[in-house]
């Protein structure tokens, strides 16, 4: 079973959330390329998101659809959250890119909340593949 097939077996809200997350982690950051002050931020967000997505897919290939799949997001996005908070505190960021960055930060933070909970549950012994993916 592919990762996409495993995701399709989850409750509908999971697929909807992943679409929102894709928008916030890949599409919105690309808009930050418009402003000189946020170009580096755009590149960093997209690189961290690609690295997290690629690593999650490789981890899925290795261990299946288990709660450990949040680990790549934790590794790549935790420093990204800190970076985005620092960037948002800069006074020279225009209003529209600041709003975009805040939305990206919010979505990544929500995702990380799920990821931290899932990874901790995995580390505490909850290693059974998610329902419907076995």
N, C-alpha and C positions, 0 to 999 in steps of 0.2 A: 504494500500500500504506500502510495506517495504521501508526502506531507500535506499536499493540497487535498487529497482524498480524506486524510485523517481530520483535517480542519473542517471539511464539509460535513463530517459526521457529528460535530459538536453542535451545541445549541446555536440557533440563528444569531443571537447577540454576539457570539464570538466572531463570526464572519463579518458582521457589521462593524464591530470594534476594530478588527484588523484592517478593514477598508479605511476607517477614519485614521488609524495609526499610519497607514501607508501615505495617506494624504499629508499628514502632519510631519512625517519623518523624511519624506522624499520630495513631494510636490511643493509644499509651502516653502521649505528652505531654498528651493531653486529660485523663488521670487526674490529672495534676499540678495541675489546677484545684481539686481538693479542698482542698489545703493553701494557706493564705494565703501562706506563705513561697515557694511555687513557682508561683504563678499567673502572674506575669510571665514566668517561664521557659517555662511551657506555651505562652503566646501567642507568644513569640519563636521557639520551636522550630517551631510549626505555621506561622507566617508564613514563616520561612526555608524550610521544606519545600514549602509551596505555591508560593513564588516559584521555588524550584529546579525543581519539577515542571513548572510552567507554562512556564518558560524552556526547559527541556529539550524539551518538546513543540513549542514554536515553533522551536527550533533544528533539531529533526528535520524539520519542515515545510520549512525552508530548505535543509538540507544532506543530509538522509537519515540512514540508520542508520550513522554513522561514529563513530570513536573520540573525536571532538570533543564528543560528547553529554555527557561528564562535566564540561565546563566550567561550566555553571550550578551544579552541586553544589559545585565548587571555590569559586566566587565566593560562594555563600550559606552553605555549610556550614563552610568553614575558620574564619571568624570565630565561627560557632556553637560549634565544638569548643572554641575558646579560652574563650568565654563559659561553656560548661558546666563546663569544668575549674575556672574561678573559682567558679562556683556550688557545685560539689561540695566545695570547700574551706571553705565557710561552716559554722560550727559549729551554727547554728540550724536546719539542714535536718533534719527527722525521718528516721528510718531507711527507711521504705517509699518516700517520694519520692526519697530519695538512691539507693536501689536502682534505681528506675525511671529516674532520670537517668543512672545508670551504664550501664544497658542501652541507652538511647537513644544515649549517647555512644559506646559500643562499636560499635553498628550503623553509626552515621554515620561513624565512623573507618574501619571496614572498607570501607564504600562509597567513602569518599574515597581509600583506597589504590588501589582499582581505577580510580577516576576520574583520579587523578594519573598513573598509569601509562599509561592510555589516551590522555589528552590529550598527554602528552609524546611518545608514539609517533606521534600524529597530527602534532604539530609537527615531528617528525623525518622526516616524509614518508609515513607509513603512512595514506594517505587513501582507500584502497579501501573501499567500503561493506562491512559485515560480511556474511559468507557467507550466501547464501539471501535477502538483502534487495534484491538488484538487480533 
